[in-house]
Amino acid sequence: MKDLMKKRLPYKNIEAFVFRLWEREVLEDSISEKENELLNQWKNLTEKDLDILHLKESKERVLSGLEHYFPQTDSISISSVKSFTIHLYKIAAVIILLLSLGGIFTYTMFIKPDVYIAKSGNRIVHLEDGSVVTLLPGAVLTVEKSFPASTRVVDLKGDAIFSVAKSKTHPFIVRADGFSTKVLGTVFKISQSGKNKAVDLYEGKVAVSSPGVAVSFLTPNQKWTNFGIAHTTAVISLKPVKNSANKAPAILSLSFNDVPLKEVVAVLESNYTTTVLYPKESENKKITADFTGGTVGENIESLAFILGLEVQKKENTYILKK
């Protein structure tokens, strides 16, 4: 018997077997010691993965579906009492069965989200709306049972490439770690490595939002990133710089909201290939600035103005001083 319990039997076979045992129990038929032991073992097995909330939801689903079995009037003829009692016992057996057996399957089939994991290699996931997600190694995609709804929402941990089925009325939102990407139909890649977050757009348009900064709108061959710094956002062009032999990515917009000066300077230095010197006592001063469309010199002049400092340039080094 115990070996039988360990096997994954088809649902209909388990239901028939357990239902017969419970039906005999509520009708006061004898159940052998072995059968009773097996019944308790199976009940514990089916309920072990259910928490109180899911068990409550399962009970409500079952009871709402059984309302029509109960009489709607207060008068019941004496001749029908016995048959109704037997009928009620059977209903009770079904309720007991479904609260344990049906509970786990109701939760799995109608409540529990679908979780897709890419372990050692890429994994392709086809969603019900026609969208295709390529999970890169280590990525985890969570899709609620309600998907697709009026707004198509999925949750992502790790990196993935999305090819979203087009819909003008049903936005597709990917909730990642600390930011989200909203689209109507497009192809893009989300990358998450520690604090570093990025969205690369290949087709269509997307809107990327994260706490504390304005929403960024991307067009093809553009990238959104936070450079691994909270309350920081940048949009980078991945096309060659026009009228320039330098084909390095160009920053189109760069925003900081209450970010320490030392982190602002680190972003400027790494992306503009320059050096910025400033008073040590100012390194933790919080900066809120929007550098859009300016040159490196103009952006550093703006930064100096915010700090109330003067700018002196020596070759490729900018010196901020009182």
ABEGO torsion letter per residue (X at the ends): XAAAAABBBBAAAAAAAAAAAAAAAAAGBBBBAAAAAAAAAAAAAAAAABBAAAAAAAAAAAAAAAAAABBABABBBAAAAAAAAAAAAAAAAAAAAAAAAAAAAAAAAAABBBBBBBBABBBBBBBAAGBBBBBBBGBBBBBBAAOBBABBBBBBBEBBBBBBBBBAABBBBBBBBGBBBBBAEBBBBBBBBEABBBBBBABEBBBBBBBGBBBBBBBBGBBBBAGGBBGBBBBBBABBBBGBABABBBBABBBBBGBBAAAAAAAAAAAAGBBBBBBAAAAABBBBBBBBGBBAAAAAAAAAAAAGBBBBBBEABBBBBX
